[in-house]
Amino acid sequence: MRKLTGFWKSVVTALSISLVIFQLYTSGFGAFPDIVQRSVHLFFVLTLCFILKPMHKGKDLDKVPIIDIVLSILAAASTLYMFLNYQKILWDPLQWISTLDKFFAVVLVILVLEASRRTVGLTFPIMAVILLVYAYFGEYFPGMWGHQQFSFNYIFQNFYHSTNGIWGTMVGLSATMLAMFGIFGSVLSATGGSETFVKLGQICTGKAVGGPGKVALIASGLFGMISGSAMANVVATGTFTIPLMKKSRYSNEWAAAISAVGSTGGQIMPPMMGAGAFIMAQLISVPYLKIAVSAIIPALLYYLGAFVAIHFISLKLQIRGEAMKEKILFTEYAIIFVPIAIFVFFLIKAYTVTVAAFYATIGAIITCAACYFLKTKSISRAAKDTGALCFDVSLKGAASILDMASLLAGSQITISLISMTGVGVKLSDLIVSIGQNNMFLCLFLSMCVCIILGMGLPTTAAYVLAAAILAPALISLELSPLIAHLFVFYFSTLATITPPVCAAVFLSSGIAEANWLKTGWLSCLIAIPAFVVPYTFSYNPALLLMGNPYNIIVGTITAVIGVVFTGIAIAGYTNKDMSIIARSTMFLGGILLLIPNLMWSIIGLVICCISFFISSNAGKKKEEGVA
C-alpha cells in the first residue's frame, strides 16, 4: 500500500470518505438498481486500487506513476460509462450499442484482473486466461470437455452487458452487504476491539494453567468474529498475545501456532462469522441467522479442542498466567458489545444483514460519542474525538472494502466463465465419478480441493470458487445445500493453517520469530478435531442442530467428549507424559467418538477411558515407587 502525501493523499481521502458515505446511504435507505449500485461501487474500488496499490511490491510507495494514473482514469471511465448508459442496456442487453462498449468491456475485464492481481496475486488472472481460452476454443476440446465455441462479442458482451458477468452476484454482495460489514468491522477495530478482547481473555483465564495461551485463543476468537480475516486477526491480536506467551515460556512455535489457530477459528464463530458466511446466505437463499445458529456447535468444538490441548501442554510445561492488574472500564465493554448486541437484535427481528450492520455501525458511533463525553465531560471535545473516529473509520473501512471488492470482482469473472463453459458441472461430475458415488471419498476429494484453493487465496475467494465447483457435486449426493456449503466453507477456512502455503501461519511465525513449517504442523495438530467435525455433520447433521432433539443431544455430548480426549492425546500429558501407545489409542478413541454412530462412540469412549486410566495410574505408581 502506498503512503502518499500532498495532492494524492487528499484524493485518496476524498474517495475513501465518498465510498463509505455511498455504502452507508445505500445500506440505510435502499440500494440503487443493480448495475448502478455495482458500477458506482467498482468506480471507487478500482480507482482507489490503482492509486494506492503499486504494480510491484516495494516500488513507487511514495508516488503514483503515470501508468497507474492512466489505469485509474480508464477504471473511472469504464465504470461511469456503464452508470450513464444502464437504461439502454437494461432494455436491450443483447445489443451492442457501439464500438465504445466493446472497448470498455475489454478494458474493464483487464482492469479487474489487474486489481485482483495486486490484491491477492496471480491466481485469478491465470484462471481467467485459461478459462477465456477454453471458452473461445471449446469446440476443439475432446470428449466431455468440449462445448460450443463462444465468440469474442458474446463473451465480452456477457461480461459487460449483463449481471451474469462483471456485475454479477459477487460484486453485488461486495457493493452492498459485505461493504457495510467491512465498515462495521472497521468501527469496532478502530475503537480498540483487539485490546479489549485481550483484556477480557485475561479476566477469564489470566491466572489459570496456560493463562497466556488461553488468553490468546479467546482474544483471537472474539476479535476474529469482527474482522472476518485470519490474517488481519493475527496482526491485530498476535502483536499483543504472542510476546505475552513467549514471556511465559511457550516456545516461539507454540506461541505462533496458538495465535494462528485462534485467529483462523474466528471466521467460523457466530454470531458474526467471516465474509464467506454472508455470501453463503445469498448463494443458497438461507437466512444468515440460520447459518450462524447451525455453525455454533462446530465452532465451539473447534475452540474446545484447542483449549484442551493448550491446557494440558501448559500443564506439562508448568505455565501459569498472572492476574490482570488493570480493570476493563465500562466504556470499553460498551463500545464493543453494544454494537454487537444491536447487530444480533436486528438479525433476530428478521432484518437483512446489511440493515443490521448499518444500525450496528450507527449504534457504535453513538456509543463512542457517549463514552467520549463521559470521559471528558465536554461536548466539544467529545464531538472532536467522534469526528476523528469517523475520519479514521472512513479510511480503514475504505481499505477493507478495497481488498475485499478487488478479490470478489476477480472471482466474479472466473465464476462467470465457469458458468458459461459448464466447467463447474463437468468438474462436479468428475469428482462424483471418481468417488463412484462414495460419500466419504467425494468429501475427501472436496476437502483436498478446498485446501489447495485456500493455499493461494483468502478464505472468501477460496470459498466462492470451491462453492461453484464442489458444492453441486456434494448436493448431488443428497447432502442439503447448507451442509454442502458449510463443508466447503470450513475447509476453505482451515487452509490458512495448512502447510505448505498457510497465510495465517506465515504471519504469526513472523511475529513470533518461529519456524513456519513447525508452526504449521503444530497448528494442524491443535486443530485436528476441526478436520473431522465437517465429516461428522455431513453424515449426521445433529451437530448443525438439525434433526430430533435426542440425536442432537447425543451427537453433541459424544462430540464434546471426543474433542476433549483428542485434545489430551495431542498434548500427550495427563499427570505425566503419556506413552506413545496410550497417546495413540486415546487419539483413536477420540476420533471414534466423533463418528456419528452410537456403537462407534461407545467403543471410542471405552478406549479413551482405559487409556486415560492406565496413563494416570502409571504416573501415580511411578511416584509411589520413587517415594
C-alpha positions in Angstrom: 0.0 0.0 0.0 1.4 3.4 -1.0 2.0 6.1 1.7 1.0 9.2 -0.2 1.3 12.8 0.7 0.0 16.1 -0.6 -2.4 16.1 -3.5 -2.7 12.3 -3.8 -3.4 11.9 -0.1 -6.2 14.4 -0.5 -7.6 12.4 -3.5 -7.5 9.1 -1.6 -9.1 10.7 1.5 -11.9 12.2 -0.6 -12.6 9.0 -2.5 -12.4 6.9 0.7 -14.9 9.1 2.5 -17.2 9.3 -0.5 -17.1 5.4 -0.8 -18.1 5.0 2.8 -20.8 7.6 2.6 -22.2 5.9 -0.5 -22.2 2.5 1.2 -23.8 3.9 4.4 -26.5 5.7 2.4 -27.5 2.8 0.2 -27.4 0.4 3.2 -29.7 2.5 5.3 -32.0 3.9 2.7 -32.0 1.3 0.0 -29.7 0.3 -2.8 -29.9 1.6 -6.3 -30.7 -0.7 -9.3 -28.1 -3.5 -9.6 -25.9 -2.2 -12.3 -25.9 1.4 -10.9 -25.0 0.2 -7.4 -22.3 -2.1 -8.6 -20.8 0.3 -11.2 -20.5 3.1 -8.7 -19.0 0.7 -6.2 -16.4 -0.5 -8.7 -15.7 3.1 -9.7 -14.5 3.9 -6.2 -12.8 0.5 -5.7 -10.8 0.3 -8.9 -9.8 4.0 -8.9 -8.5 3.7 -5.3 -6.8 0.4 -6.1 -4.6 1.8 -8.9 -3.8 4.9 -6.8 -3.0 3.0 -3.6 -1.6 -0.4 -4.7 1.7 -0.4 -6.6 2.1 -2.6 -9.7 5.1 -4.4 -8.0 5.5 -4.8 -4.2 8.1 -2.4 -2.7 8.1 0.0 -5.6 6.7 3.5 -6.0 5.5 3.6 -2.5 5.6 7.4 -2.2 4.2 8.5 -5.6 1.7 7.5 -8.2 3.4 6.7 -11.6 1.9 7.7 -14.9 0.8 4.2 -15.8 -1.4 3.9 -12.6 -2.9 7.4 -13.2 -3.9 6.2 -16.7 -5.3 2.9 -15.3 -7.3 4.8 -12.7 -8.7 7.1 -15.3 -9.7 4.1 -17.5 -11.3 2.4 -14.5 -13.3 5.5 -13.8 -14.4 5.9 -17.4 -15.4 2.3 -17.9 -17.5 2.1 -14.8 -19.1 5.6 -15.2 -19.9 4.8 -18.8 -22.0 1.8 -17.6 -23.6 4.0 -14.9 -24.6 6.6 -17.5 -25.9 4.0 -20.1 -27.5 1.4 -17.8 -31.1 2.2 -19.0 -30.2 1.4 -22.6 -28.6 -1.9 -21.5 -31.4 -2.7 -19.2 -33.9 -2.6 -22.1 -31.7 -4.2 -24.7 -28.8 -6.1 -23.1 -28.1 -8.3 -26.1 -27.5 -5.4 -28.5 -24.0 -3.8 -28.8 -24.6 -0.1 -28.6 -21.2 1.0 -30.1 -17.6 0.2 -30.6 -17.0 2.1 -27.4 -18.9 -0.6 -25.5 -16.6 -3.3 -26.8 -13.6 -1.2 -25.8 -14.8 -0.6 -22.3 -15.8 -4.2 -21.9 -12.3 -5.4 -22.7 -10.6 -2.7 -20.7 -12.8 -3.3 -17.6 -12.1 -7.1 -17.6 -8.3 -6.4 -17.8 -8.5 -3.8 -15.1 -10.5 -6.0 -12.7 -8.0 -8.8 -13.2 -5.1 -6.5 -12.6 -6.7 -5.1 -9.5 -7.2 -8.7 -8.2 -3.6 -9.5 -9.0 -2.4 -6.5 -7.0 -4.6 -7.6 -4.1 -4.3 -11.4 -4.0 -1.7 -12.4 -6.6 -1.8 -14.2 -9.9 -4.4 -16.8 -9.1 -7.4 -15.1 -10.7 -5.7 -13.7 -13.8 -4.2 -17.1 -14.6 -7.5 -18.9 -14.1 -9.3 -16.2 -16.2 -6.9 -16.5 -19.1 -7.1 -20.3 -19.1 -10.9 -20.2 -19.0 -11.1 -17.5 -21.7 -9.0 -19.7 -24.0 -11.3 -22.6 -23.0 -14.4 -20.6 -23.8 -13.2 -19.4 -27.2 -11.7 -22.7 -28.4 -14.1 -25.0 -26.6 -15.1 -26.9 -29.7 -11.6 -28.2 -30.1 -11.5 -29.9 -26.7 -12.2 -33.7 -26.7 -14.9 -35.7 -25.0 -16.8 -34.3 -22.1 -14.7 -31.2 -22.0 -15.8 -30.0 -25.5 -18.5 -27.3 -25.9 -19.8 -24.9 -28.5 -17.5 -22.1 -29.4 -18.3 -18.7 -27.9 -17.5 -15.7 -30.0 -15.4 -12.7 -28.8 -18.5 -10.5 -28.9 -20.6 -12.9 -26.9 -18.0 -13.4 -24.2 -17.4 -9.7 -23.6 -21.0 -8.7 -24.0 -21.8 -11.2 -21.3 -19.1 -9.7 -19.1 -20.2 -6.0 -19.6 -23.9 -6.0 -20.5 -25.4 -8.4 -18.0 -25.5 -9.3 -14.3 -24.0 -12.7 -15.3 -20.6 -11.1 -15.9 -18.7 -8.4 -14.0 -21.8 -7.0 -12.5 -22.8 -10.4 -11.1 -23.5 -11.8 -7.6 -20.1 -11.5 -6.1 -19.7 -7.8 -7.0 -23.4 -7.3 -5.9 -22.5 -8.7 -2.5 -19.4 -6.6 -2.3 -21.4 -3.5 -3.2 -24.0 -4.0 -0.5 -23.8 -6.4 2.4 -20.0 -7.0 2.6 -19.1 -3.4 2.2 -21.3 -2.5 5.1 -20.0 -5.3 7.2 -16.4 -4.1 6.4 -17.3 -0.6 7.7 -18.9 -2.1 10.8 -15.8 -4.2 11.5 -13.6 -1.1 11.0 -15.6 0.8 13.6 -15.1 -1.9 16.2 -11.4 -2.3 15.3 -10.8 1.5 15.4 -12.3 1.7 18.9 -9.7 -0.7 20.3 -11.5 -4.0 20.0 -8.4 -6.2 19.9 -7.0 -4.7 23.1 -10.4 -5.1 24.9 -10.7 -8.7 23.8 -7.2 -9.4 25.1 -8.1 -7.9 28.5 -11.4 -9.9 28.5 -9.4 -13.1 27.9 -7.1 -12.2 30.8 -10.1 -11.8 33.1 -11.5 -15.2 32.1 -8.3 -17.3 32.1 -5.4 -15.0 33.1 -4.4 -16.8 36.3 -5.3 -20.3 35.1 -2.9 -23.0 33.9 -1.8 -21.9 30.4 -3.3 -18.5 31.0 -1.4 -16.6 28.3 -2.2 -19.3 25.7 -5.9 -19.4 26.6 -6.0 -15.5 26.6 -4.6 -15.6 23.0 -7.2 -18.2 22.0 -10.1 -16.3 23.5 -9.0 -12.9 22.2 -8.3 -14.2 18.7 -11.7 -15.9 18.6 -13.6 -12.9 19.8 -11.8 -10.4 17.5 -12.0 -12.8 14.6 -15.8 -12.7 14.7 -15.5 -9.0 13.8 -12.5 -8.9 11.5 -13.6 -11.9 9.4 -10.0 -12.4 8.3 -7.5 -14.8 9.8 -4.6 -12.7 8.6 -6.0 -9.4 10.0 -6.8 -11.2 13.2 -3.2 -12.5 13.6 -1.8 -9.0 13.2 -4.4 -7.3 15.5 -4.2 -9.7 18.4 -1.0 -11.5 17.8 1.1 -8.4 18.4 -0.2 -8.4 22.0 -0.6 -12.1 22.7 2.5 -13.7 21.1 5.0 -11.7 23.2 2.9 -12.5 26.3 3.1 -16.2 25.5 6.8 -16.2 24.8 7.4 -14.4 28.0 5.5 -17.2 29.8 7.9 -19.8 28.4 5.9 -21.1 25.4 8.3 -21.9 22.6 8.2 -19.5 19.6 6.4 -22.2 17.5 3.8 -22.9 20.1 3.0 -19.2 20.6 2.7 -18.7 16.8 0.6 -21.9 16.4 -1.9 -20.9 19.2 -2.3 -17.4 17.6 -2.8 -18.8 14.1 -5.4 -21.4 15.3 -7.3 -18.9 17.4 -7.3 -16.3 14.6 -8.5 -18.8 12.0 -11.4 -20.0 14.1 -12.9 -16.5 14.3 -14.2 -16.9 10.7 -16.4 -19.8 11.7 -17.6 -18.4 15.1 -21.1 -17.0 15.3 -22.7 -14.5 15.7 -20.5 -12.6 13.2 -18.6 -15.1 11.0 -16.3 -14.4 8.1 -17.5 -12.8 4.9 -17.9 -16.2 3.3 -20.8 -17.0 5.6 -22.7 -13.9 4.3 -22.0 -14.9 0.7 -23.3 -18.4 1.6 -26.6 -17.0 2.8 -27.1 -15.4 -0.7 -25.9 -18.4 -2.7 -28.3 -20.9 -1.1 -31.1 -18.4 -0.2 -30.9 -19.2 3.5 -31.2 -16.5 6.2 -27.8 -15.7 7.7 -29.2 -16.3 11.2 -29.9 -19.9 10.3 -26.3 -20.4 9.1 -25.0 -18.8 12.3 -27.2 -21.0 14.5 -26.1 -24.1 12.6 -22.5 -23.2 12.9 -22.5 -22.8 16.7 -21.6 -26.3 17.9 -18.9 -27.0 15.3 -17.3 -23.6 16.1 -17.4 -24.4 19.9 -15.9 -27.8 19.3 -13.1 -26.2 17.3 -12.2 -23.9 20.2 -12.8 -26.6 22.9 -10.3 -28.9 21.2 -7.7 -26.2 21.0 -8.4 -25.1 24.6 -8.0 -28.6 26.0 -4.7 -29.2 24.0 -3.3 -25.8 25.3 -4.4 -26.6 28.9 -2.5 -29.9 29.0 0.5 -28.7 27.1 0.7 -25.8 29.6 0.3 -28.3 32.5 3.2 -30.2 31.1 5.3 -27.1 30.8 4.1 -25.8 34.2 2.9 -22.5 32.7 0.5 -20.3 34.6 -0.7 -16.9 34.0 -0.8 -13.7 36.1 -3.8 -11.8 37.2 -4.6 -8.7 35.1 -3.5 -5.6 37.0 -5.8 -3.1 35.2 -9.6 -3.3 35.0 -11.7 -3.1 31.9 -13.7 0.1 32.0 -17.4 0.1 31.5 -17.0 2.3 28.4 -14.6 -0.4 26.9 -17.3 -3.0 27.3 -20.0 -0.7 25.9 -18.0 0.3 22.8 -17.6 -3.4 21.8 -20.7 -5.2 23.0 -23.5 -2.6 22.4 -22.9 -2.6 18.6 -22.7 -6.4 18.6 -26.0 -6.6 20.6 -27.7 -4.2 18.1 -26.4 -6.3 15.2 -27.8 -9.6 16.7 -31.1 -7.8 17.7 -31.8 -6.8 14.1 -30.9 -10.2 12.8 -33.4 -11.8 15.2 -36.0 -9.3 14.1 -35.5 -10.7 10.6 -33.8 -7.7 9.1 -31.2 -8.3 6.4 -27.5 -8.5 7.4 -26.9 -5.2 5.5 -29.5 -3.3 7.6 -28.4 -4.9 10.8 -24.8 -3.9 10.1 -25.9 -0.4 9.2 -27.8 0.2 12.5 -25.0 -1.5 14.5 -22.5 0.9 12.9 -24.7 3.9 13.8 -25.1 2.5 17.3 -21.3 2.1 17.6 -20.7 5.7 16.6 -23.3 7.0 19.1 -22.0 4.7 21.8 -18.4 6.0 21.2 -19.7 9.6 21.3 -21.4 9.0 24.6 -18.3 7.3 26.1 -16.1 10.2 24.9 -18.5 12.6 26.7 -18.5 10.6 29.9 -14.7 10.6 29.8 -14.1 14.2 29.0 -17.3 15.9 30.4 -17.0 18.2 27.4 -19.4 18.2 24.4 -16.9 20.0 22.1 -14.1 17.5 23.0 -16.4 14.5 22.6 -17.6 15.9 19.2 -14.0 16.4 18.1 -13.0 12.8 19.2 -16.1 11.4 17.4 -15.2 13.3 14.3 -11.7 11.9 14.4 -13.0 8.4 14.9 -15.4 8.8 11.9 -12.4 10.0 9.7 -10.3 7.1 10.8 -13.1 4.6 10.2 -13.7 6.0 6.7 -10.0 5.4 5.8 -9.9 1.9 7.4 -13.4 1.0 6.1 -12.5 2.0 2.5 -9.2 0.0 2.7 -11.2 -3.0 3.9 -13.7 -2.7 1.1 -10.9 -2.2 -1.4 -9.2 -5.5 -0.6 -12.5 -7.5 -0.4 -14.1 -6.0 -3.6 -10.9 -6.5 -5.7 -10.8 -10.2 -4.9 -14.5 -10.7 -5.4 -14.6 -8.8 -8.7 -11.7 -11.1 -9.9 -13.6 -14.1 -8.7 -16.7 -12.9 -10.4 -15.0 -13.1 -13.8 -13.8 -16.6 -13.1 -17.2 -17.7 -11.9 -18.9 -16.2 -14.9 -16.6 -18.2 -17.2 -17.1 -21.4 -15.2 -20.8 -21.0 -15.6 -20.6 -20.1 -19.3 -18.5 -23.0 -20.3 -20.1 -25.5 -17.9 -16.7 -26.5 -16.5 -18.1 -26.4 -12.9 -20.7 -29.0 -13.7 -18.1 -31.1 -15.5 -15.7 -31.0 -12.6 -18.5 -31.9 -10.2 -19.4 -34.9 -12.4 -15.7 -35.9 -12.5 -15.5 -35.8 -8.7 -18.7 -37.9 -8.3 -17.4 -40.4 -10.9 -14.0 -40.7 -9.2 -15.8 -41.2 -5.9 -18.1 -43.8 -7.5 -21.0 -42.3 -5.5 -18.9 -43.0 -2.4 -19.8 -40.2 0.0 -16.6 -40.3 2.1 -14.3 -40.4 -1.0 -16.2 -37.4 -2.5 -16.0 -35.5 0.7 -12.2 -36.3 1.0 -11.6 -35.1 -2.6 -13.6 -31.9 -2.0 -11.6 -31.3 1.2 -8.3 -31.6 -0.8 -9.5 -29.2 -3.5 -10.7 -26.6 -0.8 -7.3 -26.7 0.9 -5.5 -26.4 -2.4 -7.6 -23.4 -3.4 -7.2 -21.9 0.1 -3.4 -22.1 -0.2 -3.3 -19.3 -2.8 -6.4 -17.3 -2.0 -8.1 -15.6 1.0 -10.8 -17.6 2.7 -13.6 -15.7 1.0 -12.3 -16.1 -2.5 -11.4 -19.8 -1.9 -14.9 -20.5 -0.7 -16.5 -18.7 -3.6 -14.6 -20.8 -6.1 -15.0 -24.0 -4.2 -18.7 -23.5 -3.8 -19.0 -23.1 -7.6 -17.1 -26.2 -8.3 -17.6 -28.6 -5.4 -21.0 -27.8 -3.8 -23.0 -29.1 -6.7 -21.2 -32.4 -6.6 -21.9 -32.8 -2.8 -25.5 -31.7 -3.3 -25.9 -34.4 -6.0 -25.0 -37.0 -3.3 -28.1 -35.9 -1.4 -26.4 -33.5 1.0 -28.6 -30.5 1.8 -27.2 -27.2 0.2 -26.5 -25.8 3.7 -24.4 -28.9 4.8 -22.5 -29.0 1.4 -21.7 -25.3 1.6 -20.7 -25.4 5.3 -18.4 -28.4 4.5 -16.7 -26.4 1.7 -16.5 -23.2 3.8 -14.9 -25.0 6.8 -12.1 -26.5 4.7 -11.6 -23.2 2.8 -11.1 -21.6 6.2 -8.7 -24.3 7.5 -6.5 -23.8 4.5 -5.0 -20.8 6.2 -3.2 -23.0 8.7 -2.5 -26.0 6.4 1.1 -26.2 5.0 2.8 -25.7 2.6 1.0 -22.4 1.9 -0.6 -21.2 5.1 -1.1 -17.4 5.3 -2.1 -17.2 9.0 0.9 -19.4 10.0 3.3 -17.2 7.9 2.2 -14.1 9.7 2.1 -15.5 13.2 5.5 -17.1 12.7 6.9 -13.8 11.5 5.7 -12.0 14.7 7.0 -14.9 16.9 10.3 -15.3 15.0 9.4 -19.0 14.7 10.0 -21.8 12.2 6.9 -21.6 10.0 6.9 -25.2 8.9 7.0 -26.5 12.5 4.3 -23.9 13.4 2.1 -25.1 10.6 2.5 -28.7 11.8 1.6 -27.7 15.4 -1.4 -25.6 14.2 -2.8 -28.6 12.3 -2.2 -30.8 15.3 -4.1 -28.4 17.6 -6.9 -28.1 15.1 -7.2 -31.9 14.3 -10.9 -32.1 15.6 -11.8 -29.3 13.2 -10.7 -31.5 10.3 -13.0 -34.3 11.4 -16.2 -32.4 12.5 -17.2 -31.4 8.9 -17.3 -35.1 8.0 -19.4 -35.7 11.2 -22.1 -33.2 10.3 -22.1 -34.3 6.7 -23.2 -37.8 7.8 -25.3 -36.7 10.8 -26.5 -33.0 10.8 -27.2 -33.2 14.5 -24.1 -31.1 15.1 -25.8 -28.4 13.0 -28.8 -28.5 15.3 -30.8 -30.4 12.6 -33.0 -33.4 13.4 -34.7 -34.7 16.5 -33.6 -33.5 20.0 -32.3 -36.9 21.0 -29.9 -37.1 18.1 -28.8 -33.5 18.7 -28.1 -34.1 22.4 -26.4 -37.5 22.0 -24.3 -36.3 19.0 -23.2 -33.1 20.8 -22.3 -34.9 24.0 -20.3 -37.6 22.3 -18.6 -35.0 20.1 -17.6 -32.9 23.1 -16.2 -36.0 24.9 -14.3 -37.0 21.8 -12.8 -33.5 21.3 -11.7 -33.4 25.0 -9.9 -36.8 24.7 -8.4 -35.8 21.3 -7.0 -32.6 22.9 -5.4 -34.6 25.7 -3.9 -37.1 23.2 -2.5 -34.2 21.2 -0.9 -32.7 24.3 0.3 -36.3 25.3 0.1 -35.5 29.0 -2.2 -36.3 31.9 -0.3 -36.1 35.2 2.8 -37.4 33.3 4.0 -37.8 29.8 1.8 -40.4 28.0 3.4 -43.4 26.3 3.1 -43.4 22.5 0.7 -46.4 22.7 -1.6 -44.7 25.3 -1.5 -41.5 23.3 -2.3 -43.2 20.0 -5.2 -45.3 21.4 -6.7 -42.3 23.2 -6.5 -40.3 19.9 -8.2 -43.2 18.1 -10.9 -43.3 20.7 -11.5 -39.6 20.5 -11.9 -39.8 16.7 -14.3 -42.7 17.1 -16.4 -40.6 19.5 -16.7 -38.0 16.7 -18.2 -40.6 14.3 -22.0 -40.2 14.1 -22.7 -43.7 15.2 -23.7 -44.6 18.8 -21.9 -48.0 18.7 -18.6 -46.5 17.5 -19.0 -43.7 20.0 -19.3 -46.2 22.9 -16.3 -48.2 21.7 -14.3 -44.9 21.5 -15.4 -43.9 25.0 -14.2 -47.2 26.4 -10.9 -46.9 24.6 -10.4 -43.4 25.9 -11.3 -44.2 29.5 -8.9 -47.2 29.5 -6.1 -45.2 28.0 -6.7 -42.3 30.5 -6.9 -44.7 33.5 -3.7 -46.5 32.6 -1.8 -43.3 31.9 -2.9 -41.7 35.2 -2.3 -44.8 37.3 1.1 -45.3 35.7 2.1 -41.9 36.8 0.9 -42.5 40.4 2.7 -45.8 40.7 5.9 -44.3 39.4 5.7 -41.5 42.0 5.0 -44.1 44.8 8.0 -46.2 43.7 10.2 -43.2 43.8 8.9 -42.3 47.3 
